[in-house]
Amino acid sequence: MAQTHLQRRNGCFYYRQKIPADLLVHFGQREVVRSLRTGKRREASAAGYEQGHNWSREFARIRAGGLQTVPRAVAEAQGLLDALDALPSNRLPKSFD
C-alpha cells in the first residue's frame, strides 16, 4: 500500500497530515509537517506509518474531550484582555471619559 503522507524534499522525507476541519481551531494550522529524518524510502514508510498512528490517536483524544488546554487563539485573546484590564484607568485618552 502506498504511503500517501510522505513527501521528499532535498533528499529527506517528511510526513504531511491535513488537520481535520473540526480540529482546525485547536491547532491553528491546516496541516502538520514533520521531518522523518531519513532519505531512505523504507525507513520513511515505517516512520510515516508510526506518525499516522500517533496523529490519529491525538485527533481521537481531542475529539473525546481529552484536550486540557484552550485553543491558542482564545488563550491569546484572553491574555490581551487581561493586559488591558491591568492598565490604570487614568491612562485612557480624554475622549474616552
N, C-alpha and C positions, 0 to 999 in steps of 0.2 A: 504494500500500500504506500502511495507517495505521501511524503511529509509536506503538506502544503504551507506550513507555517515557517519554513526555512527560507532564508534569503542569504545569498552570498555577496559580501561587499569587501573589496580589497583583500581577497583571499581568506576571509574569516566568515564563518556562518553566524547568522543572527536568527533569533526566534522572534516572530511577529505574531501578535494576537490582537484582534479587534476587541474593544471593550463592549460588552452587550449594552444596548440602548438604555435599559432600565438601570444600569450601574454607572452611567457616564458622570452623574453628579458626584459620585463618591471618588472617582479617580481624577476628574478634571482634564482628561485627555481621551482621545478616541482610540488609541492603540498603545500596546505595550511592546517595546523593542528591547531585547536583552541579548548581549553577546554570548555565544556558546563557547567562545574561547578555543575554537578549533577550526582548522581548514579542511579537515577530513570529513567527508560526507557521512560515513558510517558512524563516527563519533557524534557528529552533529545530529544525526537522526535519533540516536538514543537520548542525547541530552534534550533535544526538542520534544521528544515524547514525554520525558520527565517534566519539562516546563509546562507542557499542555495539561498534564495531570494536576500539577500544582495550581495552575491558574483556574482550572475547573473547580477544584476544591475551594479556592479562595472566593470565587464567584458564588458558589453554593453557600458558603459560610456567611457572606454578606447578605444574601437573599434571605437566609434563615434568621436574620437579626443578630448575628454574631459580631457586627461592627460596633466597636466600643467607642469610636471617635466620630465626631460630627464631620460632615464633608468640609473640605478645605475652604471653599468659598464662604460657607456660613461662619466658620471659625475666624476667617479674616475680617468679615463684616462685623462680627461681634467685637473683635479687637479694636476696630476703628471706632465703634460706638463707645466702648469703654474709655478710649483715649479722649474722645470728645467730652464725655461726662467728667473726666478728670480735670479738664480745663477750668480755670476760675471763671466765674460768670462775668467778672468785670473786664474780661479780655474781649468780649464781644463788641463789634463796631456799634457806634451810637445809633445807626439806622435800624438795629435790631431791637432797641429798647422800646 
